[in-house]
Amino acid sequence: MKSNKIIMIGGGLAAAIAAVVYFGSYYPPSSSDVAGTIAPAQRYRAPSVETVQTGDQSIPQLMQTDTFTRLVKDPEFRAMASNPAFIALAQGAAFSDLAKNQQASALFQNAGFRSLVSNNEFKSLVNNSEFKSLVNNGQFQSLVNNAGFQSLVNNAGFRSLVNNGQFQSLVNNAGFKSLVNNGQFQSLVNNGQFQSLVNNAGFKALLNNGQFQSMTNNHQFASVVNSTGFKSLLNNGQFNSLVNNAEFHNLVQNHDFASLVNNHDFAGLVNNGAFAGLVNNGQFQSLVNNAGFNSLVNNGGFASLVNNAGFNNLLNNAGFNSLVNNGAFASLVNNGAFASLVNNGSFASLVNNGSFAGLVNNAGFNSLLNNSDFRALASNGAFASMLTNASFASALNSQHQQ
């Protein structure tokens, strides 16, 4: 018994010594020894990469944020992050800037905008210096948000009129520009009698009558009465018909009309062949009766815009005219984000990026734009570099395999 007890004590002592030696040599355990026994950390732990070796911690830090942790598990983000077009797009400074812009996010969801992004004429327009200047014009920005203008853009008559060479010539006419700023003319446009008169065949013919045009340029009425032209006019059946027109009688008694007739700009305008042709244009006549147009004429921003050289040149721009006839443009103009976005210097750069059009029409990309985590991550300066980083690729593959 005694010998057995000695053996047990000796064995226990040997075990104790062995334990001391083991724990003294291997404790604490290495990370490799416990791998697989403890649940992985919630955040991605980036391995050593070149950026760390050079002292740049921006990418590892970005990949250890809660935002990254959530996004890397999102299938749409993983698919987009491996999309070459998306990676190419993200390399531009424009992308980072626009990722912060809530209006840009809303605009990208707009079907009209997505349609226009693929339109070569729209891309050309975005690069048009006159268009950029115009969009930066506070009066134009105010006009874009004017209900009258928005209504007008949707008016088929106006869209066709913009393509009318006579209208384009008229807009460049100094007399017309001055007249648009004339309060009496603005009041007259809203006068139902004037609108009715514009549709009167006798009045339209009279505008094309050289004798009448000559008379309106004569500032001394007494002299006009004695002129051969006036006497001939009195014998003109169209003029006589007009004189007997009740609407014309009422109009002559209208103070605004009387003042307008004495306005040198109006006289010059009447002699403008483009104006005479335009008055005979059914679309223009329809436009004069359009409440949106009447509201627009009274808008100070429009009057100033008509005098804007950039706008006048733009009216002659084939790309702009085609765009105005594009139903998507009308939808876009009604989107409050448009004016703000075009003023963003990154916008033109982005539109010219070959990868952009495809991405805007990508359902996954549009979904991501509504993801606050994505916008937060994309607005980080390290985002573009991260997309091509080996650690990022490893993180994507890891999530894909799970």
C-alpha positions as a Markdown table, in Angstrom:
| # | Residue | x | y | z |
|---|---|---|---|---|
| 1 | Met | 0.0 | 0.0 | 0.0 |
| 2 | Lys | 2.8 | 2.3 | 0.9 |
| 3 | Ser | 4.5 | 1.7 | -2.4 |
| 4 | Asn | 1.3 | 2.3 | -4.3 |
| 5 | Lys | 0.8 | 5.6 | -2.5 |
| 6 | Ile | 4.3 | 6.7 | -3.4 |
| 7 | Ile | 3.7 | 5.9 | -7.1 |
| 8 | Met | 0.4 | 7.9 | -7.1 |
| 9 | Ile | 2.1 | 10.9 | -5.5 |
| 10 | Gly | 5.0 | 10.6 | -7.9 |
| 11 | Gly | 2.7 | 10.4 | -10.9 |
| 12 | Gly | 0.6 | 13.4 | -9.7 |
| 13 | Leu | 3.8 | 15.4 | -9.2 |
| 14 | Ala | 5.0 | 14.5 | -12.7 |
| 15 | Ala | 1.6 | 15.5 | -14.2 |
| 16 | Ala | 1.8 | 18.8 | -12.3 |
| 17 | Ile | 5.3 | 19.5 | -13.6 |
| 18 | Ala | 4.2 | 18.6 | -17.1 |
| 19 | Ala | 1.3 | 21.1 | -16.9 |
| 20 | Val | 3.6 | 23.9 | -15.7 |
| 21 | Val | 6.0 | 23.2 | -18.5 |
| 22 | Tyr | 3.1 | 23.1 | -21.1 |
| 23 | Phe | 1.4 | 26.3 | -20.0 |
| 24 | Gly | 4.6 | 28.0 | -19.4 |
| 25 | Ser | 5.7 | 27.4 | -23.0 |
| 26 | Tyr | 2.4 | 27.7 | -25.0 |
| 27 | Tyr | 0.2 | 30.1 | -23.1 |
| 28 | Pro | -1.3 | 32.4 | -24.2 |
| 29 | Pro | -2.3 | 30.4 | -27.3 |
| 30 | Ser | -1.6 | 31.8 | -30.8 |
| 31 | Ser | -4.4 | 33.1 | -33.0 |
| 32 | Ser | -3.8 | 30.0 | -35.3 |
| 33 | Asp | -4.5 | 27.7 | -32.4 |
| 34 | Val | -7.9 | 29.2 | -31.7 |
| 35 | Ala | -9.0 | 29.7 | -35.3 |
| 36 | Gly | -12.4 | 28.1 | -35.9 |
| 37 | Thr | -13.2 | 27.9 | -32.2 |
| 38 | Ile | -14.3 | 31.6 | -31.8 |
| 39 | Ala | -17.0 | 33.3 | -34.0 |
| 40 | Pro | -15.4 | 35.6 | -36.5 |
| 41 | Ala | -15.5 | 39.3 | -35.7 |
| 42 | Gln | -18.4 | 41.3 | -37.2 |
| 43 | Arg | -16.1 | 43.6 | -39.1 |
| 44 | Tyr | -13.8 | 42.6 | -41.9 |
| 45 | Arg | -10.2 | 42.5 | -40.7 |
| 46 | Ala | -8.0 | 43.5 | -43.6 |
| 47 | Pro | -4.7 | 41.7 | -44.0 |
| 48 | Ser | -1.5 | 43.6 | -44.5 |
| 49 | Val | -1.6 | 45.3 | -47.8 |
| 50 | Glu | 0.7 | 47.7 | -49.7 |
| 51 | Thr | -1.2 | 50.7 | -48.4 |
| 52 | Val | -0.4 | 49.7 | -44.9 |
| 53 | Gln | 3.2 | 49.3 | -45.7 |
| 54 | Thr | 3.4 | 52.8 | -47.0 |
| 55 | Gly | 1.6 | 54.2 | -44.0 |
| 56 | Asp | -1.7 | 54.9 | -45.8 |
| 57 | Gln | -4.4 | 53.5 | -43.5 |
| 58 | Ser | -7.4 | 55.0 | -45.4 |
| 59 | Ile | -8.5 | 51.8 | -47.1 |
| 60 | Pro | -8.2 | 49.4 | -44.1 |
| 61 | Gln | -10.0 | 52.0 | -42.0 |
| 62 | Leu | -12.8 | 52.3 | -44.5 |
| 63 | Met | -13.1 | 48.5 | -44.7 |
| 64 | Gln | -13.5 | 48.2 | -40.9 |
| 65 | Thr | -16.5 | 50.6 | -40.7 |
| 66 | Asp | -20.0 | 49.3 | -39.9 |
| 67 | Thr | -21.1 | 50.8 | -43.2 |
| 68 | Phe | -18.7 | 48.5 | -45.1 |
| 69 | Thr | -19.7 | 45.5 | -43.1 |
| 70 | Arg | -23.3 | 45.9 | -44.0 |
| 71 | Leu | -22.7 | 46.7 | -47.7 |
| 72 | Val | -20.3 | 43.9 | -48.3 |
| 73 | Lys | -23.1 | 41.5 | -47.4 |
| 74 | Asp | -25.4 | 43.2 | -49.9 |
| 75 | Pro | -25.6 | 41.1 | -53.2 |
| 76 | Glu | -26.4 | 44.2 | -55.3 |
| 77 | Phe | -23.3 | 46.0 | -53.9 |
| 78 | Arg | -21.1 | 42.9 | -54.5 |
| 79 | Ala | -22.3 | 42.6 | -58.1 |
| 80 | Met | -21.8 | 46.3 | -58.7 |
| 81 | Ala | -18.4 | 46.4 | -57.1 |
| 82 | Ser | -17.1 | 43.8 | -59.6 |
| 83 | Asn | -18.7 | 45.6 | -62.5 |
| 84 | Pro | -15.9 | 47.1 | -64.7 |
| 85 | Ala | -18.1 | 50.0 | -65.8 |
| 86 | Phe | -18.9 | 50.9 | -62.2 |
| 87 | Ile | -15.2 | 50.7 | -61.2 |
| 88 | Ala | -14.3 | 52.9 | -64.1 |
| 89 | Leu | -17.0 | 55.4 | -63.1 |
| 90 | Ala | -15.9 | 55.5 | -59.5 |
| 91 | Gln | -12.4 | 56.5 | -60.4 |
| 92 | Gly | -13.6 | 60.0 | -61.4 |
| 93 | Ala | -13.9 | 62.8 | -58.8 |
| 94 | Ala | -17.4 | 63.5 | -60.2 |
| 95 | Phe | -18.7 | 60.3 | -58.7 |
| 96 | Ser | -17.6 | 61.0 | -55.2 |
| 97 | Asp | -19.2 | 64.5 | -55.4 |
| 98 | Leu | -22.5 | 63.3 | -56.7 |
| 99 | Ala | -22.7 | 60.5 | -54.3 |
| 100 | Lys | -23.2 | 63.1 | -51.6 |
| 101 | Asn | -25.9 | 64.9 | -53.6 |
| 102 | Gln | -29.4 | 63.8 | -52.5 |
| 103 | Gln | -30.9 | 65.5 | -55.6 |
| 104 | Ala | -28.7 | 63.5 | -57.9 |
| 105 | Ser | -29.9 | 60.4 | -56.2 |
| 106 | Ala | -33.5 | 61.4 | -56.8 |
| 107 | Leu | -32.8 | 62.4 | -60.4 |
| 108 | Phe | -31.2 | 59.1 | -61.3 |
| 109 | Gln | -34.5 | 57.4 | -60.4 |
| 110 | Asn | -36.3 | 59.6 | -62.9 |
| 111 | Ala | -37.3 | 57.6 | -66.0 |
| 112 | Gly | -37.0 | 60.7 | -68.2 |
| 113 | Phe | -33.4 | 61.3 | -67.0 |
| 114 | Arg | -32.4 | 57.7 | -67.6 |
| 115 | Ser | -33.7 | 58.0 | -71.1 |
| 116 | Leu | -31.8 | 61.2 | -71.8 |
| 117 | Val | -28.5 | 59.9 | -70.5 |
| 118 | Ser | -28.3 | 57.7 | -73.6 |
| 119 | Asn | -29.2 | 60.5 | -75.9 |
| 120 | Asn | -26.2 | 61.8 | -77.8 |
| 121 | Glu | -27.8 | 65.2 | -78.3 |
| 122 | Phe | -28.2 | 65.6 | -74.6 |
| 123 | Lys | -24.6 | 64.8 | -74.0 |
| 124 | Ser | -23.7 | 67.4 | -76.7 |
| 125 | Leu | -25.9 | 69.9 | -75.0 |
| 126 | Val | -24.4 | 69.3 | -71.6 |
| 127 | Asn | -21.0 | 70.3 | -73.1 |
| 128 | Asn | -22.5 | 73.4 | -74.7 |
| 129 | Ser | -21.0 | 76.4 | -73.0 |
| 130 | Glu | -24.1 | 78.4 | -73.7 |
| 131 | Phe | -26.3 | 75.8 | -72.0 |
| 132 | Lys | -24.0 | 75.7 | -69.0 |
| 133 | Ser | -24.0 | 79.5 | -68.8 |
| 134 | Leu | -27.8 | 79.5 | -69.1 |
| 135 | Val | -28.3 | 76.9 | -66.4 |
| 136 | Asn | -26.1 | 79.0 | -64.1 |
| 137 | Asn | -28.4 | 81.9 | -64.7 |
| 138 | Gly | -30.5 | 82.5 | -61.6 |
| 139 | Gln | -33.4 | 83.7 | -63.8 |
| 140 | Phe | -33.4 | 80.5 | -65.8 |
| 141 | Gln | -33.3 | 78.4 | -62.6 |
| 142 | Ser | -36.3 | 80.4 | -61.4 |
| 143 | Leu | -38.0 | 79.9 | -64.7 |
| 144 | Val | -37.5 | 76.1 | -64.7 |
| 145 | Asn | -39.5 | 76.0 | -61.4 |
| 146 | Asn | -42.2 | 78.2 | -62.9 |
| 147 | Ala | -45.5 | 76.3 | -63.3 |
| 148 | Gly | -46.2 | 78.3 | -66.5 |
| 149 | Phe | -42.9 | 77.2 | -68.1 |
| 150 | Gln | -43.4 | 73.6 | -67.1 |
| 151 | Ser | -46.8 | 73.7 | -68.6 |
| 152 | Leu | -45.4 | 75.3 | -71.7 |
| 153 | Val | -42.7 | 72.7 | -72.2 |
| 154 | Asn | -45.4 | 70.0 | -72.3 |
| 155 | Asn | -47.3 | 72.0 | -75.0 |
| 156 | Ala | -46.8 | 70.3 | -78.4 |
| 157 | Gly | -47.4 | 73.7 | -80.1 |
| 158 | Phe | -44.5 | 75.3 | -78.2 |
| 159 | Arg | -42.1 | 72.4 | -78.9 |
| 160 | Ser | -42.9 | 72.6 | -82.6 |
| 161 | Leu | -42.6 | 76.4 | -82.5 |
| 162 | Val | -39.1 | 76.2 | -81.0 |
| 163 | Asn | -38.1 | 74.4 | -84.2 |
| 164 | Asn | -39.7 | 77.1 | -86.3 |
| 165 | Gly | -37.1 | 79.2 | -88.1 |
| 166 | Gln | -39.3 | 82.3 | -88.0 |
| 167 | Phe | -39.7 | 82.0 | -84.2 |
| 168 | Gln | -35.9 | 81.6 | -83.8 |
| 169 | Ser | -35.4 | 84.7 | -85.9 |
| 170 | Leu | -38.0 | 86.6 | -83.9 |
| 171 | Val | -36.4 | 85.7 | -80.6 |
| 172 | Asn | -33.2 | 87.3 | -81.9 |
| 173 | Asn | -35.1 | 90.5 | -83.0 |
| 174 | Ala | -34.1 | 93.5 | -80.9 |
| 175 | Gly | -37.6 | 94.9 | -81.2 |
| 176 | Phe | -39.2 | 91.7 | -79.9 |
| 177 | Lys | -36.7 | 91.5 | -77.0 |
| 178 | Ser | -37.5 | 95.0 | -75.9 |
| 179 | Leu | -41.2 | 94.4 | -76.4 |
| 180 | Val | -41.2 | 91.3 | -74.1 |
| 181 | Asn | -40.0 | 93.6 | -71.3 |
| 182 | Asn | -42.8 | 96.1 | -72.0 |
| 183 | Gly | -45.4 | 95.8 | -69.3 |
| 184 | Gln | -48.1 | 97.0 | -71.7 |
| 185 | Phe | -47.3 | 94.2 | -74.1 |
| 186 | Gln | -47.4 | 91.7 | -71.3 |
| 187 | Ser | -50.8 | 93.0 | -70.3 |
| 188 | Leu | -52.0 | 92.9 | -73.9 |
| 189 | Val | -51.0 | 89.3 | -74.4 |
| 190 | Asn | -53.4 | 88.4 | -71.5 |
| 191 | Asn | -56.2 | 90.5 | -73.1 |
| 192 | Gly | -58.8 | 88.2 | -74.5 |
| 193 | Gln | -59.6 | 90.7 | -77.3 |
| 194 | Phe | -56.0 | 90.6 | -78.5 |
| 195 | Gln | -56.0 | 86.9 | -78.4 |
| 196 | Ser | -59.2 | 86.8 | -80.5 |
| 197 | Leu | -57.7 | 89.4 | -82.9 |
| 198 | Val | -54.6 | 87.3 | -83.5 |
| 199 | Asn | -56.9 | 84.6 | -84.8 |
| 200 | Asn | -58.8 | 87.1 | -87.1 |
| 201 | Ala | -58.0 | 86.4 | -90.7 |
| 202 | Gly | -58.3 | 90.1 | -91.6 |
| 203 | Phe | -55.8 | 91.1 | -89.0 |
| 204 | Lys | -53.4 | 88.4 | -90.1 |
| 205 | Ala | -53.7 | 89.6 | -93.7 |
| 206 | Leu | -53.2 | 93.2 | -92.6 |
| 207 | Leu | -50.0 | 92.4 | -90.9 |
| 208 | Asn | -48.7 | 91.3 | -94.2 |
| 209 | Asn | -49.9 | 94.4 | -96.0 |
| 210 | Gly | -46.9 | 96.6 | -96.8 |
| 211 | Gln | -49.1 | 99.7 | -96.7 |
| 212 | Phe | -50.1 | 99.0 | -93.1 |
| 213 | Gln | -46.5 | 98.2 | -92.2 |
| 214 | Ser | -45.5 | 101.5 | -93.8 |
| 215 | Met | -48.1 | 103.4 | -91.8 |
| 216 | Thr | -47.1 | 102.0 | -88.5 |
| 217 | Asn | -43.6 | 103.3 | -89.0 |
| 218 | Asn | -44.9 | 106.8 | -89.6 |
| 219 | His | -44.9 | 108.6 | -86.2 |
| 220 | Gln | -47.0 | 111.5 | -87.5 |
| 221 | Phe | -50.6 | 110.3 | -87.9 |
| 222 | Ala | -51.7 | 113.4 | -89.7 |
| 223 | Ser | -49.1 | 112.8 | -92.4 |
| 224 | Val | -50.1 | 109.2 | -92.6 |
| 225 | Val | -53.7 | 110.1 | -93.3 |
| 226 | Asn | -52.6 | 112.1 | -96.3 |
| 227 | Ser | -50.4 | 109.3 | -97.5 |
| 228 | Thr | -51.2 | 107.3 | -100.6 |
| 229 | Gly | -50.6 | 104.2 | -98.6 |
| 230 | Phe | -53.2 | 105.1 | -96.1 |
| 231 | Lys | -55.7 | 106.0 | -98.8 |
| 232 | Ser | -55.1 | 102.7 | -100.5 |
| 233 | Leu | -55.5 | 100.9 | -97.2 |
| 234 | Leu | -58.9 | 102.5 | -96.7 |
| 235 | Asn | -59.9 | 100.8 | -100.0 |
| 236 | Asn | -58.5 | 97.5 | -98.8 |
| 237 | Gly | -61.2 | 95.0 | -98.2 |
| 238 | Gln | -59.3 | 93.2 | -95.5 |
| 239 | Phe | -58.8 | 96.5 | -93.6 |
| 240 | Asn | -62.4 | 97.4 | -94.0 |
| 241 | Ser | -63.4 | 94.0 | -92.6 |
| 242 | Leu | -61.1 | 94.6 | -89.7 |
| 243 | Val | -62.5 | 98.1 | -89.0 |
| 244 | Asn | -66.0 | 96.5 | -88.8 |
| 245 | Asn | -64.8 | 93.9 | -86.4 |
| 246 | Ala | -66.3 | 94.5 | -82.9 |
| 247 | Glu | -63.2 | 93.0 | -81.3 |
| 248 | Phe | -60.9 | 95.4 | -83.2 |
| 249 | His | -63.2 | 98.3 | -82.1 |
| 250 | Asn | -62.8 | 97.3 | -78.5 |
| 251 | Leu | -59.1 | 96.7 | -78.9 |
| 252 | Val | -58.5 | 100.2 | -80.3 |
| 253 | Gln | -60.1 | 101.6 | -77.1 |
| 254 | Asn | -57.8 | 99.5 | -75.0 |
| 255 | His | -55.1 | 101.8 | -73.4 |
| 256 | Asp | -52.5 | 99.1 | -73.6 |
| 257 | Phe | -53.0 | 98.6 | -77.3 |
| 258 | Ala | -53.0 | 102.3 | -78.1 |
| 259 | Ser | -49.7 | 102.7 | -76.2 |
| 260 | Leu | -48.3 | 99.6 | -77.9 |
| 261 | Val | -49.0 | 101.0 | -81.4 |
| 262 | Asn | -46.9 | 104.0 | -80.5 |
| 263 | Asn | -44.1 | 101.8 | -79.3 |
| 264 | His | -41.2 | 102.0 | -81.8 |
| 265 | Asp | -40.3 | 98.4 | -81.0 |
| 266 | Phe | -43.7 | 97.2 | -82.0 |
| 267 | Ala | -43.6 | 99.1 | -85.3 |
| 268 | Gly | -40.2 | 97.4 | -86.0 |
| 269 | Leu | -41.6 | 94.1 | -85.1 |
| 270 | Val | -44.6 | 94.4 | -87.4 |
| 271 | Asn | -42.2 | 95.0 | -90.3 |
| 272 | Asn | -40.3 | 91.8 | -89.4 |
| 273 | Gly | -41.2 | 89.1 | -91.9 |
| 274 | Ala | -40.7 | 86.4 | -89.3 |
| 275 | Phe | -43.2 | 88.0 | -87.0 |
| 276 | Ala | -45.9 | 88.2 | -89.7 |
| 277 | Gly | -45.3 | 84.6 | -90.6 |
| 278 | Leu | -45.4 | 83.6 | -87.0 |
| 279 | Val | -48.8 | 85.3 | -86.4 |
| 280 | Asn | -50.1 | 83.1 | -89.2 |
| 281 | Asn | -48.7 | 80.0 | -87.6 |
| 282 | Gly | -51.6 | 78.0 | -86.0 |
| 283 | Gln | -49.3 | 76.7 | -83.3 |
| 284 | Phe | -48.3 | 80.2 | -82.3 |
| 285 | Gln | -52.0 | 81.2 | -82.2 |
| 286 | Ser | -52.7 | 78.2 | -80.0 |
| 287 | Leu | -49.7 | 79.2 | -77.8 |
| 288 | Val | -51.0 | 82.7 | -77.3 |
| 289 | Asn | -54.1 | 81.3 | -75.8 |
| 290 | Asn | -52.1 | 78.9 | -73.6 |
| 291 | Ala | -52.3 | 80.0 | -69.9 |
| 292 | Gly | -48.8 | 78.7 | -69.3 |
| 293 | Phe | -47.4 | 80.9 | -72.0 |
| 294 | Asn | -49.3 | 84.0 | -70.7 |
| 295 | Ser | -48.0 | 83.3 | -67.2 |
| 296 | Leu | -44.5 | 82.9 | -68.7 |
| 297 | Val | -44.6 | 86.2 | -70.6 |
| 298 | Asn | -45.3 | 88.0 | -67.3 |
| 299 | Asn | -42.4 | 86.2 | -65.6 |
| 300 | Gly | -39.4 | 88.6 | -65.3 |
| 301 | Gly | -37.1 | 85.7 | -65.6 |
| 302 | Phe | -38.4 | 84.8 | -69.1 |
| 303 | Ala | -38.1 | 88.4 | -70.3 |
| 304 | Ser | -34.5 | 88.5 | -69.2 |
| 305 | Leu | -33.8 | 85.1 | -70.7 |
| 306 | Val | -35.1 | 86.2 | -74.1 |
| 307 | Asn | -32.3 | 88.8 | -74.0 |
| 308 | Asn | -29.7 | 86.2 | -73.0 |
| 309 | Ala | -27.4 | 85.6 | -75.9 |
| 310 | Gly | -26.7 | 82.1 | -74.7 |
| 311 | Phe | -30.4 | 81.2 | -74.8 |
| 312 | Asn | -30.9 | 82.7 | -78.3 |
| 313 | Asn | -28.0 | 80.7 | -79.6 |
| 314 | Leu | -29.2 | 77.6 | -77.9 |
| 315 | Leu | -32.6 | 77.9 | -79.7 |
| 316 | Asn | -30.7 | 77.4 | -82.9 |
| 317 | Asn | -28.9 | 74.4 | -81.5 |
| 318 | Ala | -30.1 | 71.2 | -83.2 |
| 319 | Gly | -29.4 | 69.2 | -80.1 |
| 320 | Phe | -31.5 | 71.5 | -77.9 |
| 321 | Asn | -34.4 | 71.5 | -80.3 |
| 322 | Ser | -34.4 | 67.8 | -80.5 |
| 323 | Leu | -34.3 | 67.6 | -76.8 |
| 324 | Val | -37.2 | 69.9 | -76.3 |
| 325 | Asn | -39.3 | 67.5 | -78.5 |
| 326 | Asn | -38.2 | 64.6 | -76.3 |
| 327 | Gly | -41.0 | 63.8 | -73.9 |
| 328 | Ala | -38.3 | 62.8 | -71.3 |
| 329 | Phe | -37.1 | 66.4 | -71.2 |
| 330 | Ala | -40.5 | 67.7 | -70.1 |
| 331 | Ser | -40.5 | 65.2 | -67.3 |
| 332 | Leu | -36.9 | 66.1 | -66.4 |
| 333 | Val | -37.7 | 69.9 | -66.3 |
| 334 | Asn | -40.4 | 69.2 | -63.8 |
| 335 | Asn | -37.9 | 67.5 | -61.5 |
| 336 | Gly | -36.5 | 70.1 | -59.1 |
| 337 | Ala | -33.2 | 68.2 | -58.9 |
| 338 | Phe | -32.3 | 69.1 | -62.5 |
| 339 | Ala | -31.2 | 72.7 | -62.1 |
| 340 | Ser | -29.2 | 72.0 | -59.0 |
| 341 | Leu | -27.5 | 69.0 | -60.6 |
| 342 | Val | -26.5 | 70.7 | -63.8 |
| 343 | Asn | -24.9 | 73.4 | -61.7 |
| 344 | Asn | -22.7 | 70.7 | -60.2 |
| 345 | Gly | -19.3 | 70.8 | -62.0 |
| 346 | Ser | -19.2 | 67.0 | -61.7 |
| 347 | Phe | -22.3 | 66.5 | -63.8 |
| 348 | Ala | -20.9 | 67.2 | -67.3 |
| 349 | Ser | -17.9 | 65.1 | -66.5 |
| 350 | Leu | -20.1 | 62.2 | -65.4 |
| 351 | Val | -22.4 | 62.4 | -68.4 |
| 352 | Asn | -19.4 | 62.2 | -70.7 |
| 353 | Asn | -18.2 | 59.1 | -68.9 |
| 354 | Gly | -18.9 | 56.1 | -71.2 |
| 355 | Ser | -19.7 | 53.9 | -68.3 |
| 356 | Phe | -22.4 | 56.2 | -66.9 |
| 357 | Ala | -25.3 | 55.6 | -69.3 |
| 358 | Gly | -25.1 | 51.8 | -68.8 |
| 359 | Leu | -25.0 | 52.2 | -65.0 |
| 360 | Val | -27.9 | 54.7 | -64.8 |
| 361 | Asn | -30.1 | 52.1 | -66.5 |
| 362 | Asn | -28.8 | 49.3 | -64.3 |
| 363 | Ala | -31.5 | 48.3 | -61.7 |
| 364 | Gly | -28.9 | 47.3 | -59.1 |
| 365 | Phe | -27.2 | 50.7 | -59.4 |
| 366 | Asn | -30.4 | 52.5 | -59.0 |
| 367 | Ser | -31.3 | 50.5 | -56.0 |
| 368 | Leu | -27.9 | 51.2 | -54.4 |
| 369 | Leu | -28.4 | 54.9 | -54.9 |
| 370 | Asn | -31.2 | 54.7 | -52.4 |
| 371 | Asn | -29.0 | 52.9 | -49.9 |
| 372 | Ser | -27.7 | 55.4 | -47.3 |
| 373 | Asp | -24.8 | 53.1 | -46.5 |
| 374 | Phe | -23.7 | 53.1 | -50.2 |
| 375 | Arg | -23.9 | 56.9 | -50.5 |
| 376 | Ala | -21.9 | 57.2 | -47.3 |
| 377 | Leu | -19.2 | 54.8 | -48.5 |
| 378 | Ala | -19.1 | 56.2 | -52.1 |
| 379 | Ser | -18.6 | 59.7 | -50.8 |
| 380 | Asn | -15.4 | 58.6 | -49.0 |
| 381 | Gly | -12.3 | 59.6 | -50.8 |
| 382 | Ala | -10.8 | 56.1 | -50.4 |
| 383 | Phe | -13.8 | 54.4 | -52.0 |
| 384 | Ala | -12.4 | 54.4 | -55.6 |
| 385 | Ser | -9.0 | 53.0 | -54.5 |
| 386 | Met | -10.7 | 50.4 | -52.4 |
| 387 | Leu | -12.5 | 48.9 | -55.4 |
| 388 | Thr | -9.2 | 47.8 | -56.9 |
| 389 | Asn | -7.6 | 46.8 | -53.6 |
| 390 | Ala | -6.7 | 43.1 | -53.1 |
| 391 | Ser | -8.1 | 43.1 | -49.6 |
| 392 | Phe | -11.4 | 44.3 | -50.9 |
| 393 | Ala | -11.5 | 41.6 | -53.6 |
| 394 | Ser | -10.8 | 39.1 | -50.8 |
| 395 | Ala | -13.6 | 40.4 | -48.7 |
| 396 | Leu | -16.1 | 40.2 | -51.7 |
| 397 | Asn | -15.0 | 36.6 | -52.4 |
| 398 | Ser | -15.4 | 35.7 | -48.7 |
| 399 | Gln | -18.9 | 36.9 | -48.6 |
| 400 | His | -19.7 | 35.3 | -52.0 |
| 401 | Gln | -18.6 | 31.9 | -50.7 |
| 402 | Gln | -20.7 | 32.1 | -47.5 |
